[in-house]
Amino acid sequence: MPCELQRLLAYMQEADAAALPTEALTRSFNWEDGQELVQHDLHELTRILFDNIEMHSPAGPLKTIIPRLYQGSTVNQVVCGECGKDSSREESFCDLTVPVDGIR
């Protein structure tokens, strides 16, 4: 999939056309059961792309580039309201949910 995406982006940069075919890129996702006909959001695309890049990268620095660039960690803490005892757990994440005022 990374190769097909790179090829499509190169065509887009060089082509003097209003539209370009994306069938090769779509096939590279290996979707089944009509998934290519379902609208997918950017979050799904990045997860699929990142997983594919990691899967097809050779061992070495490129293999870990996605986690190094996009992964973070957070600590979830729960405090008992009665006794005050707390429990915390560190979790890694690759996406953030950001609340925006006025948007539900």
DSSP file (Angstrom, degrees, kcal/mol; ACC not computed):
  #  RESIDUE AA STRUCTURE BP1 BP2  ACC     N-H-->O    O-->H-N    N-H-->O    O-->H-N    TCO  KAPPA ALPHA  PHI   PSI    X-CA   Y-CA   Z-CA
    1    1 A M     >        0   0    0      0, 0.0     4,-2.4     0, 0.0     5,-0.2   0.000 360.0 360.0 360.0 -42.1    0.0    0.0    0.0
    2    2 A P  H  >  +     0   0    0      0, 0.0     4,-2.4     0, 0.0     5,-0.2   0.883 360.0  51.3 -58.0 -36.0    2.7    2.6    0.7
    3    3 A C  H  > S+     0   0    0      2,-0.2     4,-2.6     1,-0.2     5,-0.2   0.917 109.9  48.4 -66.6 -42.1    4.1    2.1   -2.8
    4    4 A E  H  > S+     0   0    0      2,-0.2     4,-2.5     1,-0.2    -1,-0.2   0.888 112.4  48.8 -65.9 -38.2    0.7    2.6   -4.4
    5    5 A L  H  X S+     0   0    0     -4,-2.4     4,-2.5     2,-0.2    -1,-0.2   0.920 112.1  48.6 -66.0 -42.9    0.1    5.8   -2.3
    6    6 A Q  H  X S+     0   0    0     -4,-2.4     4,-2.1    -5,-0.2    -2,-0.2   0.909 111.8  50.1 -62.2 -42.1    3.5    7.1   -3.2
    7    7 A R  H  X S+     0   0    0     -4,-2.6     4,-2.4     2,-0.2    -2,-0.2   0.924 111.1  48.3 -62.4 -44.9    2.8    6.3   -6.9
    8    8 A L  H  X S+     0   0    0     -4,-2.5     4,-2.6     1,-0.2    -2,-0.2   0.916 111.1  50.0 -63.2 -43.7   -0.5    8.1   -6.8
    9    9 A L  H  X S+     0   0    0     -4,-2.5     4,-1.9     2,-0.2    -1,-0.2   0.881 110.6  50.2 -63.5 -37.4    1.0   11.2   -5.1
   10   10 A A  H  X S+     0   0    0     -4,-2.1     4,-2.0     2,-0.2     5,-0.2   0.914 111.0  49.0 -65.6 -42.7    3.7   11.3   -7.7
   11   11 A Y  H  X S+     0   0    0     -4,-2.4     4,-3.2     1,-0.2    -2,-0.2   0.916 109.8  52.3 -61.1 -43.0    1.1   11.1  -10.5
   12   12 A M  H  < S+     0   0    0     -4,-2.6    -1,-0.2     1,-0.2    -2,-0.2   0.887 110.6  48.0 -61.4 -38.1   -0.9   13.9   -8.8
   13   13 A Q  H  < S+     0   0    0     -4,-1.9    -1,-0.2    -5,-0.2    -2,-0.2   0.876 123.1  31.4 -69.9 -37.1    2.2   16.1   -8.7
   14   14 A E  H  < S+     0   0    0     -4,-2.0    -2,-0.2    -5,-0.1    -1,-0.2   0.714  97.6  95.3 -96.3 -23.6    3.2   15.5  -12.3
   15   15 A A     <  -     0   0    0     -4,-3.2     2,-0.7    -5,-0.2     5,-0.0  -0.411  59.4-149.8 -78.0 144.8   -0.2   15.0  -14.1
   16   16 A D        +     0   0    0     -2,-0.1     2,-0.3     3,-0.0    -1,-0.1  -0.606  61.3 114.1-105.8  67.9   -2.0   17.8  -15.9
   17   17 A A        -     0   0    0     -2,-0.7     3,-0.1    -5,-0.2    -2,-0.1  -0.971  69.2-134.4-140.5 151.3   -5.4   16.2  -15.2
   18   18 A A  S    S+     0   0    0     -2,-0.3     2,-0.3     1,-0.2    -1,-0.1   0.772  93.5  12.0 -75.3 -26.4   -8.5   17.1  -13.2
   19   19 A A        -     0   0    0     -3,-0.0    -1,-0.2     2,-0.0    -3,-0.0  -0.989  63.7-156.9-150.1 154.0   -8.7   13.6  -11.8
   20   20 A L        -     0   0    0     -2,-0.3     2,-0.1    -3,-0.1   -12,-0.0  -0.957  32.0-100.5-131.3 150.9   -6.7   10.4  -11.6
   21   21 A P        -     0   0    0      0, 0.0     4,-0.1     0, 0.0     3,-0.1  -0.443  27.5-174.0 -70.9 144.3   -7.7    6.8  -11.1
   22   22 A T     >  +     0   0    0     -2,-0.1     4,-2.6     2,-0.1     5,-0.2   0.197  50.5 111.2-121.2  13.2   -7.3    5.4   -7.6
   23   23 A E  H  > S+     0   0    0      1,-0.2     4,-2.9     2,-0.2     5,-0.2   0.885  77.2  52.8 -59.1 -41.0   -8.2    1.7   -8.2
   24   24 A A  H  > S+     0   0    0      1,-0.2     4,-1.6     2,-0.2    -1,-0.2   0.916 111.8  45.8 -63.1 -42.3   -4.6    0.5   -7.6
   25   25 A L  H  > S+     0   0    0      2,-0.2     4,-0.6     1,-0.2    -1,-0.2   0.927 112.8  50.4 -64.9 -43.7   -4.5    2.3   -4.3
   26   26 A T  H ><>S+     0   0    0     -4,-2.6     3,-1.2     1,-0.2     5,-0.5   0.914 109.6  50.6 -61.5 -43.4   -7.9    1.0   -3.3
   27   27 A R  H ><5S+     0   0    0     -4,-2.9     3,-1.8     1,-0.2    -1,-0.2   0.848 100.6  64.7 -61.9 -33.4   -6.9   -2.6   -4.2
   28   28 A S  H 3<5S+     0   0    0     -4,-1.6    -1,-0.2     1,-0.3    -2,-0.2   0.676  89.0  67.3 -67.8 -15.7   -3.8   -2.3   -2.1
   29   29 A F  T <<5S-     0   0    0     -3,-1.2    -1,-0.3    -4,-0.6    -2,-0.2   0.667  95.7-142.6 -75.1 -15.6   -5.9   -1.9    1.0
   30   30 A N  T < 5 +     0   0    0     -3,-1.8    -3,-0.1    -4,-0.3    -2,-0.1   0.850  33.8 174.3  56.2  38.0   -7.1   -5.6    0.5
   31   31 A W      < -     0   0    0     -5,-0.5     2,-0.3    -4,-0.0    -1,-0.2  -0.428  10.8-163.5 -73.0 151.0  -10.6   -4.8    1.7
   32   32 A E    >   +     0   0    0      1,-0.1     3,-1.4    -2,-0.1    -1,-0.0  -0.822  58.4  33.8-127.8 168.4  -13.2   -7.5    1.5
   33   33 A D  T 3  S-     0   0    0     -2,-0.3    -1,-0.1     1,-0.3    -2,-0.0   0.831 130.3 -54.3  56.9  38.9  -17.0   -7.7    1.6
   34   34 A G  T >  S+     0   0    0     -3,-0.2     3,-2.0     1,-0.1     4,-0.3   0.626  92.5 140.5  77.2  12.7  -17.5   -4.4   -0.2
   35   35 A Q  G X   +     0   0    0     -3,-1.4     3,-1.3     1,-0.3    -2,-0.1   0.780  66.0  65.6 -60.9 -25.8  -15.4   -2.3    2.2
   36   36 A E  G 3  S+     0   0    0      1,-0.2    -1,-0.3    -5,-0.0     4,-0.1   0.686  98.4  54.6 -69.3 -15.0  -14.1   -0.3   -0.7
   37   37 A L  G <  S+     0   0    0     -3,-2.0     2,-0.4     2,-0.1    -1,-0.2   0.489  92.2  89.1 -93.9  -4.5  -17.7    1.0   -1.2
   38   38 A V  S <  S-     0   0    0     -3,-1.3     2,-0.3    -4,-0.3    -4,-0.0  -0.762  84.6-114.9 -96.4 137.6  -17.9    2.3    2.4
   39   39 A Q        -     0   0    0     -2,-0.4     2,-0.3     1,-0.0    -2,-0.1  -0.552  34.1-164.8 -72.0 130.7  -16.8    5.8    3.2
   40   40 A H        -     0   0    0     -2,-0.3     2,-0.1    -4,-0.1    -1,-0.0  -0.881  11.0-130.1-116.0 148.1  -13.8    5.7    5.6
   41   41 A D     >  -     0   0    0     -2,-0.3     4,-2.0     1,-0.1     3,-0.2  -0.403  29.4 -99.9 -94.7 174.6  -12.5    8.7    7.6
   42   42 A L  H  > S+     0   0    0      1,-0.2     4,-2.7     2,-0.2     5,-0.2   0.841 119.8  59.2 -61.7 -36.1   -9.0   10.1    7.9
   43   43 A H  H  > S+     0   0    0      1,-0.2     4,-2.2     2,-0.2    -1,-0.2   0.928 107.0  46.5 -60.0 -45.4   -8.4    8.3   11.2
   44   44 A E  H  > S+     0   0    0     -3,-0.2     4,-2.5     1,-0.2     5,-0.2   0.905 111.4  52.6 -63.9 -41.2   -9.0    4.9    9.6
   45   45 A L  H  X S+     0   0    0     -4,-2.0     4,-2.9     1,-0.2     5,-0.2   0.930 109.9  47.1 -61.0 -46.1   -6.7    5.8    6.7
   46   46 A T  H  X S+     0   0    0     -4,-2.7     4,-3.2     2,-0.2     5,-0.3   0.906 112.0  50.1 -65.9 -39.4   -3.8    6.8    8.9
   47   47 A R  H  X S+     0   0    0     -4,-2.2     4,-2.5    -5,-0.2     5,-0.2   0.943 114.8  43.8 -62.4 -45.8   -4.2    3.7   11.1
   48   48 A I  H  X S+     0   0    0     -4,-2.5     4,-2.2     2,-0.2    -2,-0.2   0.926 116.8  46.9 -64.2 -44.7   -4.2    1.4    8.0
   49   49 A L  H  X S+     0   0    0     -4,-2.9     4,-2.7    -5,-0.2    -2,-0.2   0.941 113.9  46.7 -62.8 -49.0   -1.4    3.3    6.4
   50   50 A F  H  X S+     0   0    0     -4,-3.2     4,-2.5     1,-0.2     5,-0.2   0.914 112.8  49.5 -62.2 -43.4    0.8    3.3    9.5
   51   51 A D  H  X S+     0   0    0     -4,-2.5     4,-2.3    -5,-0.3    -1,-0.2   0.908 112.8  48.4 -60.6 -41.5    0.2   -0.4   10.1
   52   52 A N  H  X S+     0   0    0     -4,-2.2     4,-2.3    -5,-0.2    -2,-0.2   0.905 110.1  50.6 -66.2 -42.9    1.1   -1.1    6.5
   53   53 A I  H  X S+     0   0    0     -4,-2.7     4,-0.9     1,-0.2    -2,-0.2   0.936 113.3  45.7 -61.2 -46.4    4.3    1.0    6.7
   54   54 A E  H  < S+     0   0    0     -4,-2.5     3,-0.5     1,-0.2    -2,-0.2   0.902 113.1  50.6 -63.0 -40.5    5.4   -0.8    9.9
   55   55 A M  H  < S+     0   0    0     -4,-2.3    -1,-0.2     1,-0.2    -2,-0.2   0.870 117.6  37.7 -66.0 -37.7    4.5   -4.2    8.5
   56   56 A H  H  < S+     0   0    0     -4,-2.3    -1,-0.2    -5,-0.1    -2,-0.2   0.400  92.1 105.3 -99.3   2.8    6.5   -3.7    5.2
   57   57 A S  S  < S-     0   0    0     -4,-0.9     3,-0.1    -3,-0.5     2,-0.0  -0.615  71.8-119.2 -83.5 141.7    9.5   -1.8    6.5
   58   58 A P        -     0   0    0      0, 0.0     5,-0.4     0, 0.0    -1,-0.1  -0.337  44.4 -80.1 -71.6 162.1   12.8   -3.6    6.8
   59   59 A A  S    S+     0   0    0      3,-0.1     3,-0.2     4,-0.1     0, 0.0  -0.293  93.8  61.5 -59.4 146.7   14.4   -3.9   10.3
   60   60 A G  S >> S-     0   0    0      1,-0.1     3,-1.0    -3,-0.1     4,-0.6  -0.850 107.1 -31.3 129.0-165.8   16.2   -0.8   11.3
   61   61 A P  G >4 S+     0   0    0      0, 0.0     3,-0.8     0, 0.0     4,-0.2   0.820 129.5  57.6 -60.3 -34.0   15.3    2.8   12.1
   62   62 A L  G >4 S+     0   0    0      1,-0.2     3,-1.2     2,-0.2     4,-0.4   0.822  95.3  66.4 -66.9 -29.3   12.5    3.0    9.5
   63   63 A K  G <4 S+     0   0    0     -3,-1.0    -1,-0.2    -5,-0.4     3,-0.2   0.805 110.4  35.0 -61.2 -29.9   10.7    0.1   11.3
   64   64 A T  G <X S+     0   0    0     -3,-0.8     4,-2.0    -4,-0.6    -1,-0.3   0.227  86.2 103.9-109.7  13.3   10.1    2.3   14.3
   65   65 A I  H <> S+     0   0    0     -3,-1.2     4,-2.2     1,-0.2     5,-0.2   0.885  77.1  54.6 -67.1 -37.9    9.6    5.7   12.7
   66   66 A I  H  > S+     0   0    0     -4,-0.4     4,-3.1     2,-0.2     5,-0.4   0.962 112.1  41.8 -63.2 -52.3    5.8    5.7   13.2
   67   67 A P  H  > S+     0   0    0      0, 0.0     4,-1.9     0, 0.0    -1,-0.2   0.906 114.5  52.9 -61.9 -37.7    5.8    5.1   16.9
   68   68 A R  H  < S+     0   0    0     -4,-2.0    -2,-0.2     1,-0.2    -3,-0.2   0.874 119.9  33.4 -64.2 -35.5    8.7    7.5   17.3
   69   69 A L  H  < S+     0   0    0     -4,-2.2    -1,-0.2    -5,-0.2    -3,-0.2   0.842 133.5  22.0 -87.7 -35.5    6.9   10.3   15.5
   70   70 A Y  H  < S+     0   0    0     -4,-3.1     2,-0.4    -5,-0.2    -2,-0.2   0.475  96.4  93.8-118.7  -3.7    3.3    9.7   16.4
   71   71 A Q     <  +     0   0    0     -4,-1.9     2,-0.2    -5,-0.4    23,-0.2  -0.751  41.6 163.1 -99.6 141.3    3.1    7.7   19.7
   72   72 A G  E     -A   93   0A   0     21,-2.7    21,-2.3    -2,-0.4     2,-0.3  -0.754  25.0-128.0-134.9-176.1    2.8    9.2   23.1
   73   73 A S  E     -A   92   0A   0     19,-0.3     2,-0.3    -2,-0.2    19,-0.2  -0.985  15.2-171.2-140.2 153.6    1.8    8.1   26.5
   74   74 A T  E     -A   91   0A   0     17,-2.7    17,-3.0    -2,-0.3     2,-0.6  -0.956  20.4-129.9-138.1 155.6   -0.6    9.3   29.2
   75   75 A V  E     -A   90   0A   0     -2,-0.3     2,-0.5    15,-0.2    15,-0.2  -0.947  15.7-155.9-111.7 121.7   -1.1    8.3   32.8
   76   76 A N  E     -A   89   0A   0     13,-3.0    13,-2.2    -2,-0.6     2,-0.4  -0.843  15.8-170.9 -94.2 127.5   -4.7    7.5   33.9
   77   77 A Q  E     -A   88   0A   0     -2,-0.5     2,-0.4    11,-0.2    11,-0.2  -0.971  11.4-169.4-125.4 134.7   -5.2    8.0   37.6
   78   78 A V  E     -A   87   0A   0      9,-2.9     9,-2.5    -2,-0.4     2,-0.5  -0.986   6.2-164.3-121.8 130.7   -8.2    7.1   39.7
   79   79 A V  E     -A   86   0A   0     -2,-0.4     2,-0.3     7,-0.2     7,-0.2  -0.965  22.7-122.9-117.9 129.1   -8.6    8.3   43.3
   80   80 A C     >  -     0   0    0      5,-3.1     4,-1.2    -2,-0.5    -2,-0.0  -0.516  12.6-148.5 -69.5 128.8  -11.0    6.7   45.7
   81   81 A G  T  4 S+     0   0    0     -2,-0.3    -1,-0.1     1,-0.1    -2,-0.0   0.707  92.9  43.8 -71.6 -20.0  -13.4    9.3   47.0
   82   82 A E  T  4 S+     0   0    0      3,-0.1    -1,-0.1     1,-0.0    -2,-0.0   0.919 129.5  15.8 -91.4 -52.2  -13.8    7.5   50.4
   83   83 A C  T  4 S-     0   0    0      2,-0.1    -2,-0.1     0, 0.0     3,-0.1   0.619  91.3-126.9-102.0 -14.0  -10.3    6.5   51.4
   84   84 A G     <  +     0   0    0     -4,-1.2    -3,-0.1     1,-0.3     2,-0.1   0.441  55.7 148.9  83.7  -1.8   -8.2    8.6   49.1
   85   85 A K        -     0   0    0     -6,-0.1    -5,-3.1     1,-0.0     2,-0.3  -0.412  31.8-153.1 -66.2 140.8   -6.2    5.7   47.7
   86   86 A D  E     -A   79   0A   0     -7,-0.2     2,-0.4    -3,-0.1    -7,-0.2  -0.848  14.8-165.2-119.8 156.5   -5.1    6.2   44.1
   87   87 A S  E     -A   78   0A   0     -9,-2.5    -9,-2.9    -2,-0.3     2,-0.3  -0.999  11.3-173.1-135.4 133.1   -4.3    3.9   41.3
   88   88 A S  E     -A   77   0A   0     -2,-0.4     2,-0.3   -11,-0.2   -11,-0.2  -0.949   6.9-173.9-132.0 154.0   -2.5    4.9   38.1
   89   89 A R  E     -A   76   0A   0    -13,-2.2   -13,-3.0    -2,-0.3     2,-0.4  -0.987  19.4-135.9-146.7 130.9   -1.7    3.2   34.8
   90   90 A E  E     -A   75   0A   0     -2,-0.3     2,-0.4   -15,-0.2   -15,-0.2  -0.738  25.8-176.7 -88.6 135.6    0.4    4.4   31.9
   91   91 A E  E     -A   74   0A   0    -17,-3.0   -17,-2.7    -2,-0.4     2,-0.2  -0.985  19.0-134.3-132.2 143.1   -1.0    3.9   28.4
   92   92 A S  E     -A   73   0A   0     -2,-0.4     2,-0.3   -19,-0.2   -19,-0.3  -0.647  25.2-175.7 -91.7 155.1    0.4    4.6   25.0
   93   93 A F  E     -A   72   0A   0    -21,-2.3   -21,-2.7    -2,-0.2     3,-0.1  -0.981  29.1-168.9-146.4 156.8   -1.7    6.3   22.3
   94   94 A C  S    S+     0   0    0     -2,-0.3     2,-0.3   -23,-0.2    -1,-0.1   0.438  79.4  46.3-120.1 -10.1   -1.3    7.2   18.6
   95   95 A D        -     0   0    0    -23,-0.1     2,-0.4     2,-0.0    -1,-0.2  -0.953  66.5-149.2-133.6 153.3   -4.4    9.5   18.4
   96   96 A L        -     0   0    0     -2,-0.3     2,-0.6    -3,-0.1    -3,-0.0  -0.942   8.9-143.6-120.5 143.6   -5.8   12.2   20.5
   97   97 A T        -     0   0    0     -2,-0.4    -2,-0.0     2,-0.0     0, 0.0  -0.943  22.8-167.7-102.1 121.7   -9.4   13.2   21.0
   98   98 A V        -     0   0    0     -2,-0.6     2,-0.2     2,-0.0    -2,-0.0  -0.938  13.7-138.9-116.2 116.5   -9.5   17.0   21.3
   99   99 A P        -     0   0    0      0, 0.0     2,-0.5     0, 0.0     5,-0.1  -0.506  15.2-156.2 -71.9 141.2  -12.7   18.7   22.5
  100  100 A V    >   -     0   0    0      3,-0.4     3,-2.1    -2,-0.2    -2,-0.0  -0.981  23.9-111.7-120.8 124.7  -13.6   21.9   20.6
  101  101 A D  T 3  S+     0   0    0     -2,-0.5     3,-0.1     1,-0.3     0, 0.0  -0.265 101.2  14.8 -55.7 134.1  -15.8   24.4   22.3
  102  102 A G  T 3  S+     0   0    0      1,-0.2     2,-0.5     2,-0.0    -1,-0.3   0.374 105.3 101.0  84.5  -4.8  -19.3   24.7   20.8
  103  103 A I    <         0   0    0     -3,-2.1    -3,-0.4     1,-0.1    -1,-0.2  -0.952 360.0 360.0-116.0 130.7  -18.9   21.4   18.8
  104  104 A R              0   0    0     -2,-0.5    -1,-0.1    -3,-0.1    -3,-0.1   0.419 360.0 360.0-100.1 360.0  -20.6   18.3   20.1
